[in-house]
Amino acid sequence: MKPTPPGWPRIASSLYYPNAAEAIDWLCRAFGFEVRVKIVDDGGRVQHSELVYGEGVVMVSEAKPERFPKHRAPDAAGGANTQNMMVYVDDVDAHCKRAREAGAKIVDEPRNIDYGPEHWEDRGYECEDPGGHGWWFYQRLRNPKT
């Protein structure tokens, strides 16, 4: 494979919210993302943004049904969520506390998941942001034996 563009991971995701500016502020406050790029049109709508967490990039914007008719926020799709974001953090319990205090709906409290000695053990939790998007946050406790 050829190298990715500088500063870009191999895979990035895009999320849509009814009010992207509010969502960006919340994601930074609750989950610890940082804004790398935020492009706002003359009407104040976020046309494109890039939020980073370590090497990961999540693009956040408002749905543009006139251009992309199938792109919707979960609330515009009857609450359906076809993708959960998965992020590794350094301290999952502290992260969960921060997210809860910011108003995240904790769907599954932090717990350990052990896949056995030949695999790995993680500690993680699942939550939902105010826009209805699902998130998993995990901390690696044990790497696989090699």
mmCIF file of the C-alpha atoms, coordinates in Angstrom:
data_MODEL
# 
_entry.id   MODEL 
# 
loop_
_atom_site.group_PDB 
_atom_site.id 
_atom_site.type_symbol 
_atom_site.label_atom_id 
_atom_site.label_alt_id 
_atom_site.label_comp_id 
_atom_site.label_asym_id 
_atom_site.label_entity_id 
_atom_site.label_seq_id 
_atom_site.pdbx_PDB_ins_code 
_atom_site.Cartn_x 
_atom_site.Cartn_y 
_atom_site.Cartn_z 
_atom_site.occupancy 
_atom_site.B_iso_or_equiv 
_atom_site.pdbx_formal_charge 
_atom_site.auth_seq_id 
_atom_site.auth_comp_id 
_atom_site.auth_asym_id 
_atom_site.auth_atom_id 
_atom_site.pdbx_PDB_model_num 
ATOM 1   C CA . MET A 1 1   ? 0.000   0.000   0.000  1.00 0.00 ? 1   MET A CA 1 
ATOM 2   C CA . LYS A 1 2   ? 1.077   3.558   -0.642 1.00 0.00 ? 2   LYS A CA 1 
ATOM 3   C CA . PRO A 1 3   ? 1.391   5.860   2.357  1.00 0.00 ? 3   PRO A CA 1 
ATOM 4   C CA . THR A 1 4   ? -1.681  7.839   3.383  1.00 0.00 ? 4   THR A CA 1 
ATOM 5   C CA . PRO A 1 5   ? -1.741  11.627  3.021  1.00 0.00 ? 5   PRO A CA 1 
ATOM 6   C CA . PRO A 1 6   ? 0.220   13.291  5.848  1.00 0.00 ? 6   PRO A CA 1 
ATOM 7   C CA . GLY A 1 7   ? -1.822  13.386  9.054  1.00 0.00 ? 7   GLY A CA 1 
ATOM 8   C CA . TRP A 1 8   ? -4.505  10.966  7.835  1.00 0.00 ? 8   TRP A CA 1 
ATOM 9   C CA . PRO A 1 9   ? -5.145  7.455   9.135  1.00 0.00 ? 9   PRO A CA 1 
ATOM 10  C CA . ARG A 1 10  ? -5.893  4.630   6.737  1.00 0.00 ? 10  ARG A CA 1 
ATOM 11  C CA . ILE A 1 11  ? -9.596  4.798   7.659  1.00 0.00 ? 11  ILE A CA 1 
ATOM 12  C CA . ALA A 1 12  ? -11.680 7.746   8.885  1.00 0.00 ? 12  ALA A CA 1 
ATOM 13  C CA . SER A 1 13  ? -15.401 8.046   9.490  1.00 0.00 ? 13  SER A CA 1 
ATOM 14  C CA . SER A 1 14  ? -18.004 10.751  9.045  1.00 0.00 ? 14  SER A CA 1 
ATOM 15  C CA . LEU A 1 15  ? -20.958 11.523  11.312 1.00 0.00 ? 15  LEU A CA 1 
ATOM 16  C CA . TYR A 1 16  ? -23.986 13.736  10.703 1.00 0.00 ? 16  TYR A CA 1 
ATOM 17  C CA . TYR A 1 17  ? -25.826 15.829  13.280 1.00 0.00 ? 17  TYR A CA 1 
ATOM 18  C CA . PRO A 1 18  ? -28.753 18.265  13.070 1.00 0.00 ? 18  PRO A CA 1 
ATOM 19  C CA . ASN A 1 19  ? -26.498 20.968  14.553 1.00 0.00 ? 19  ASN A CA 1 
ATOM 20  C CA . ALA A 1 20  ? -22.894 20.069  13.791 1.00 0.00 ? 20  ALA A CA 1 
ATOM 21  C CA . ALA A 1 21  ? -21.405 23.068  15.628 1.00 0.00 ? 21  ALA A CA 1 
ATOM 22  C CA . GLU A 1 22  ? -23.075 22.013  18.892 1.00 0.00 ? 22  GLU A CA 1 
ATOM 23  C CA . ALA A 1 23  ? -22.079 18.389  18.297 1.00 0.00 ? 23  ALA A CA 1 
ATOM 24  C CA . ILE A 1 24  ? -18.433 19.333  17.724 1.00 0.00 ? 24  ILE A CA 1 
ATOM 25  C CA . ASP A 1 25  ? -18.326 21.310  20.974 1.00 0.00 ? 25  ASP A CA 1 
ATOM 26  C CA . TRP A 1 26  ? -19.938 18.405  22.853 1.00 0.00 ? 26  TRP A CA 1 
ATOM 27  C CA . LEU A 1 27  ? -17.650 15.743  21.344 1.00 0.00 ? 27  LEU A CA 1 
ATOM 28  C CA . CYS A 1 28  ? -14.601 17.771  22.353 1.00 0.00 ? 28  CYS A CA 1 
ATOM 29  C CA . ARG A 1 29  ? -15.889 18.393  25.878 1.00 0.00 ? 29  ARG A CA 1 
ATOM 30  C CA . ALA A 1 30  ? -17.260 14.886  26.537 1.00 0.00 ? 30  ALA A CA 1 
ATOM 31  C CA . PHE A 1 31  ? -14.861 12.613  24.674 1.00 0.00 ? 31  PHE A CA 1 
ATOM 32  C CA . GLY A 1 32  ? -11.665 14.670  24.377 1.00 0.00 ? 32  GLY A CA 1 
ATOM 33  C CA . PHE A 1 33  ? -11.587 15.202  20.613 1.00 0.00 ? 33  PHE A CA 1 
ATOM 34  C CA . GLU A 1 34  ? -9.710  18.217  19.241 1.00 0.00 ? 34  GLU A CA 1 
ATOM 35  C CA . VAL A 1 35  ? -10.769 20.289  16.240 1.00 0.00 ? 35  VAL A CA 1 
ATOM 36  C CA . ARG A 1 36  ? -8.239  20.128  13.412 1.00 0.00 ? 36  ARG A CA 1 
ATOM 37  C CA . VAL A 1 37  ? -10.406 21.741  10.721 1.00 0.00 ? 37  VAL A CA 1 
ATOM 38  C CA . LYS A 1 38  ? -13.812 23.416  10.840 1.00 0.00 ? 38  LYS A CA 1 
ATOM 39  C CA . ILE A 1 39  ? -15.271 24.958  7.675  1.00 0.00 ? 39  ILE A CA 1 
ATOM 40  C CA . VAL A 1 40  ? -18.453 26.983  8.134  1.00 0.00 ? 40  VAL A CA 1 
ATOM 41  C CA . ASP A 1 41  ? -20.529 28.396  5.252  1.00 0.00 ? 41  ASP A CA 1 
ATOM 42  C CA . ASP A 1 42  ? -22.002 31.910  5.080  1.00 0.00 ? 42  ASP A CA 1 
ATOM 43  C CA . GLY A 1 43  ? -25.190 30.636  6.728  1.00 0.00 ? 43  GLY A CA 1 
ATOM 44  C CA . GLY A 1 44  ? -23.302 29.274  9.738  1.00 0.00 ? 44  GLY A CA 1 
ATOM 45  C CA . ARG A 1 45  ? -23.646 25.573  8.817  1.00 0.00 ? 45  ARG A CA 1 
ATOM 46  C CA . VAL A 1 46  ? -20.632 23.331  9.293  1.00 0.00 ? 46  VAL A CA 1 
ATOM 47  C CA . GLN A 1 47  ? -19.763 22.122  5.811  1.00 0.00 ? 47  GLN A CA 1 
ATOM 48  C CA . HIS A 1 48  ? -16.795 19.995  6.883  1.00 0.00 ? 48  HIS A CA 1 
ATOM 49  C CA . SER A 1 49  ? -14.828 19.359  10.038 1.00 0.00 ? 49  SER A CA 1 
ATOM 50  C CA . GLU A 1 50  ? -12.082 17.058  11.169 1.00 0.00 ? 50  GLU A CA 1 
ATOM 51  C CA . LEU A 1 51  ? -11.845 16.057  14.807 1.00 0.00 ? 51  LEU A CA 1 
ATOM 52  C CA . VAL A 1 52  ? -8.788  14.154  15.958 1.00 0.00 ? 52  VAL A CA 1 
ATOM 53  C CA . TYR A 1 53  ? -8.169  11.761  18.802 1.00 0.00 ? 53  TYR A CA 1 
ATOM 54  C CA . GLY A 1 54  ? -4.595  10.535  18.662 1.00 0.00 ? 54  GLY A CA 1 
ATOM 55  C CA . GLU A 1 55  ? -4.116  9.328   15.079 1.00 0.00 ? 55  GLU A CA 1 
ATOM 56  C CA . GLY A 1 56  ? -7.876  8.910   14.486 1.00 0.00 ? 56  GLY A CA 1 
ATOM 57  C CA . VAL A 1 57  ? -9.986  11.331  12.475 1.00 0.00 ? 57  VAL A CA 1 
ATOM 58  C CA . VAL A 1 58  ? -13.759 11.755  12.610 1.00 0.00 ? 58  VAL A CA 1 
ATOM 59  C CA . MET A 1 59  ? -15.430 14.148  10.225 1.00 0.00 ? 59  MET A CA 1 
ATOM 60  C CA . VAL A 1 60  ? -18.555 15.879  11.570 1.00 0.00 ? 60  VAL A CA 1 
ATOM 61  C CA . SER A 1 61  ? -21.047 17.914  9.574  1.00 0.00 ? 61  SER A CA 1 
ATOM 62  C CA . GLU A 1 62  ? -24.707 18.517  9.046  1.00 0.00 ? 62  GLU A CA 1 
ATOM 63  C CA . ALA A 1 63  ? -26.480 16.222  6.623  1.00 0.00 ? 63  ALA A CA 1 
ATOM 64  C CA . LYS A 1 64  ? -26.812 17.664  3.121  1.00 0.00 ? 64  LYS A CA 1 
ATOM 65  C CA . PRO A 1 65  ? -29.852 15.865  1.668  1.00 0.00 ? 65  PRO A CA 1 
ATOM 66  C CA . GLU A 1 66  ? -29.676 17.950  -1.486 1.00 0.00 ? 66  GLU A CA 1 
ATOM 67  C CA . ARG A 1 67  ? -26.219 16.537  -2.214 1.00 0.00 ? 67  ARG A CA 1 
ATOM 68  C CA . PHE A 1 68  ? -26.210 13.226  -0.323 1.00 0.00 ? 68  PHE A CA 1 
ATOM 69  C CA . PRO A 1 69  ? -29.820 12.052  0.117  1.00 0.00 ? 69  PRO A CA 1 
ATOM 70  C CA . LYS A 1 70  ? -28.893 8.903   2.082  1.00 0.00 ? 70  LYS A CA 1 
ATOM 71  C CA . HIS A 1 71  ? -26.722 10.669  4.694  1.00 0.00 ? 71  HIS A CA 1 
ATOM 72  C CA . ARG A 1 72  ? -28.721 11.293  7.868  1.00 0.00 ? 72  ARG A CA 1 
ATOM 73  C CA . ALA A 1 73  ? -28.319 11.778  11.568 1.00 0.00 ? 73  ALA A CA 1 
ATOM 74  C CA . PRO A 1 74  ? -29.919 8.966   13.627 1.00 0.00 ? 74  PRO A CA 1 
ATOM 75  C CA . ASP A 1 75  ? -32.833 11.198  14.671 1.00 0.00 ? 75  ASP A CA 1 
ATOM 76  C CA . ALA A 1 76  ? -33.678 11.750  10.988 1.00 0.00 ? 76  ALA A CA 1 
ATOM 77  C CA . ALA A 1 77  ? -33.672 7.982   10.441 1.00 0.00 ? 77  ALA A CA 1 
ATOM 78  C CA . GLY A 1 78  ? -36.071 6.994   13.201 1.00 0.00 ? 78  GLY A CA 1 
ATOM 79  C CA . GLY A 1 79  ? -33.196 6.612   15.671 1.00 0.00 ? 79  GLY A CA 1 
ATOM 80  C CA . ALA A 1 80  ? -31.437 4.008   13.527 1.00 0.00 ? 80  ALA A CA 1 
ATOM 81  C CA . ASN A 1 81  ? -27.693 3.850   13.947 1.00 0.00 ? 81  ASN A CA 1 
ATOM 82  C CA . THR A 1 82  ? -25.818 1.780   11.402 1.00 0.00 ? 82  THR A CA 1 
ATOM 83  C CA . GLN A 1 83  ? -22.356 2.338   12.810 1.00 0.00 ? 83  GLN A CA 1 
ATOM 84  C CA . ASN A 1 84  ? -20.710 2.412   16.234 1.00 0.00 ? 84  ASN A CA 1 
ATOM 85  C CA . MET A 1 85  ? -17.416 4.223   16.606 1.00 0.00 ? 85  MET A CA 1 
ATOM 86  C CA . MET A 1 86  ? -14.706 2.369   18.551 1.00 0.00 ? 86  MET A CA 1 
ATOM 87  C CA . VAL A 1 87  ? -11.911 4.360   20.205 1.00 0.00 ? 87  VAL A CA 1 
ATOM 88  C CA . TYR A 1 88  ? -9.017  3.236   22.411 1.00 0.00 ? 88  TYR A CA 1 
ATOM 89  C CA . VAL A 1 89  ? -8.354  5.536   25.382 1.00 0.00 ? 89  VAL A CA 1 
ATOM 90  C CA . ASP A 1 90  ? -5.726  5.511   28.142 1.00 0.00 ? 90  ASP A CA 1 
ATOM 91  C CA . ASP A 1 91  ? -8.087  5.364   31.149 1.00 0.00 ? 91  ASP A CA 1 
ATOM 92  C CA . VAL A 1 92  ? -11.542 4.032   30.281 1.00 0.00 ? 92  VAL A CA 1 
ATOM 93  C CA . ASP A 1 93  ? -13.045 4.609   33.749 1.00 0.00 ? 93  ASP A CA 1 
ATOM 94  C CA . ALA A 1 94  ? -12.000 8.277   33.799 1.00 0.00 ? 94  ALA A CA 1 
ATOM 95  C CA . HIS A 1 95  ? -13.235 8.636   30.215 1.00 0.00 ? 95  HIS A CA 1 
ATOM 96  C CA . CYS A 1 96  ? -16.630 7.156   31.109 1.00 0.00 ? 96  CYS A CA 1 
ATOM 97  C CA . LYS A 1 97  ? -16.952 9.538   34.069 1.00 0.00 ? 97  LYS A CA 1 
ATOM 98  C CA . ARG A 1 98  ? -16.163 12.533  31.831 1.00 0.00 ? 98  ARG A CA 1 
ATOM 99  C CA . ALA A 1 99  ? -18.656 11.399  29.180 1.00 0.00 ? 99  ALA A CA 1 
ATOM 100 C CA . ARG A 1 100 ? -21.385 10.749  31.767 1.00 0.00 ? 100 ARG A CA 1 
ATOM 101 C CA . GLU A 1 101 ? -20.870 14.194  33.331 1.00 0.00 ? 101 GLU A CA 1 
ATOM 102 C CA . ALA A 1 102 ? -21.216 15.771  29.874 1.00 0.00 ? 102 ALA A CA 1 
ATOM 103 C CA . GLY A 1 103 ? -24.551 14.001  29.323 1.00 0.00 ? 103 GLY A CA 1 
ATOM 104 C CA . ALA A 1 104 ? -23.630 10.854  27.403 1.00 0.00 ? 104 ALA A CA 1 
ATOM 105 C CA . LYS A 1 105 ? -26.164 8.044   27.808 1.00 0.00 ? 105 LYS A CA 1 
ATOM 106 C CA . ILE A 1 106 ? -24.175 5.120   29.190 1.00 0.00 ? 106 ILE A CA 1 
ATOM 107 C CA . VAL A 1 107 ? -25.567 2.007   27.506 1.00 0.00 ? 107 VAL A CA 1 
ATOM 108 C CA . ASP A 1 108 ? -23.101 -0.491  28.997 1.00 0.00 ? 108 ASP A CA 1 
ATOM 109 C CA . GLU A 1 109 ? -21.026 0.343   32.089 1.00 0.00 ? 109 GLU A CA 1 
ATOM 110 C CA . PRO A 1 110 ? -17.251 -0.245  32.027 1.00 0.00 ? 110 PRO A CA 1 
ATOM 111 C CA . ARG A 1 111 ? -16.413 -3.940  32.223 1.00 0.00 ? 111 ARG A CA 1 
ATOM 112 C CA . ASN A 1 112 ? -13.578 -6.265  31.357 1.00 0.00 ? 112 ASN A CA 1 
ATOM 113 C CA . ILE A 1 113 ? -13.744 -8.506  28.317 1.00 0.00 ? 113 ILE A CA 1 
ATOM 114 C CA . ASP A 1 114 ? -11.174 -11.300 28.260 1.00 0.00 ? 114 ASP A CA 1 
ATOM 115 C CA . TYR A 1 115 ? -10.776 -13.217 25.013 1.00 0.00 ? 115 TYR A CA 1 
ATOM 116 C CA . GLY A 1 116 ? -8.363  -15.728 26.539 1.00 0.00 ? 116 GLY A CA 1 
ATOM 117 C CA . PRO A 1 117 ? -4.582  -15.963 26.935 1.00 0.00 ? 117 PRO A CA 1 
ATOM 118 C CA . GLU A 1 118 ? -3.910  -16.363 23.215 1.00 0.00 ? 118 GLU A CA 1 
ATOM 119 C CA . HIS A 1 119 ? -5.821  -13.148 22.474 1.00 0.00 ? 119 HIS A CA 1 
ATOM 120 C CA . TRP A 1 120 ? -6.319  -10.005 24.568 1.00 0.00 ? 120 TRP A CA 1 
ATOM 121 C CA . GLU A 1 121 ? -8.222  -8.428  27.422 1.00 0.00 ? 121 GLU A CA 1 
ATOM 122 C CA . ASP A 1 122 ? -9.851  -5.015  27.208 1.00 0.00 ? 122 ASP A CA 1 
ATOM 123 C CA . ARG A 1 123 ? -11.925 -2.877  29.557 1.00 0.00 ? 123 ARG A CA 1 
ATOM 124 C CA . GLY A 1 124 ? -14.610 -0.799  27.919 1.00 0.00 ? 124 GLY A CA 1 
ATOM 125 C CA . TYR A 1 125 ? -18.015 0.812   27.906 1.00 0.00 ? 125 TYR A CA 1 
ATOM 126 C CA . GLU A 1 126 ? -20.666 1.774   25.381 1.00 0.00 ? 126 GLU A CA 1 
ATOM 127 C CA . CYS A 1 127 ? -22.491 5.077   25.230 1.00 0.00 ? 127 CYS A CA 1 
ATOM 128 C CA . GLU A 1 128 ? -24.713 7.176   23.017 1.00 0.00 ? 128 GLU A CA 1 
ATOM 129 C CA . ASP A 1 129 ? -24.056 10.835  22.260 1.00 0.00 ? 129 ASP A CA 1 
ATOM 130 C CA . PRO A 1 130 ? -26.848 13.455  22.203 1.00 0.00 ? 130 PRO A CA 1 
ATOM 131 C CA . GLY A 1 131 ? -27.154 12.979  18.426 1.00 0.00 ? 131 GLY A CA 1 
ATOM 132 C CA . GLY A 1 132 ? -27.933 9.271   18.827 1.00 0.00 ? 132 GLY A CA 1 
ATOM 133 C CA . HIS A 1 133 ? -24.579 7.939   17.583 1.00 0.00 ? 133 HIS A CA 1 
ATOM 134 C CA . GLY A 1 134 ? -23.162 4.880   19.328 1.00 0.00 ? 134 GLY A CA 1 
ATOM 135 C CA . TRP A 1 135 ? -19.633 4.860   20.740 1.00 0.00 ? 135 TRP A CA 1 
ATOM 136 C CA . TRP A 1 136 ? -17.437 2.176   22.289 1.00 0.00 ? 136 TRP A CA 1 
ATOM 137 C CA . PHE A 1 137 ? -14.417 3.257   24.317 1.00 0.00 ? 137 PHE A CA 1 
ATOM 138 C CA . TYR A 1 138 ? -11.833 0.667   25.332 1.00 0.00 ? 138 TYR A CA 1 
ATOM 139 C CA . GLN A 1 139 ? -8.555  0.367   27.160 1.00 0.00 ? 139 GLN A CA 1 
ATOM 140 C CA . ARG A 1 140 ? -6.197  -2.536  26.411 1.00 0.00 ? 140 ARG A CA 1 
ATOM 141 C CA . LEU A 1 141 ? -5.367  -4.410  29.590 1.00 0.00 ? 141 LEU A CA 1 
ATOM 142 C CA . ARG A 1 142 ? -3.439  -7.332  28.115 1.00 0.00 ? 142 ARG A CA 1 
ATOM 143 C CA . ASN A 1 143 ? -1.977  -7.925  24.684 1.00 0.00 ? 143 ASN A CA 1 
ATOM 144 C CA . PRO A 1 144 ? -2.046  -11.355 23.041 1.00 0.00 ? 144 PRO A CA 1 
ATOM 145 C CA . LYS A 1 145 ? 0.762   -13.766 23.787 1.00 0.00 ? 145 LYS A CA 1 
ATOM 146 C CA . THR A 1 146 ? 3.063   -14.123 20.844 1.00 0.00 ? 146 THR A CA 1 
# 
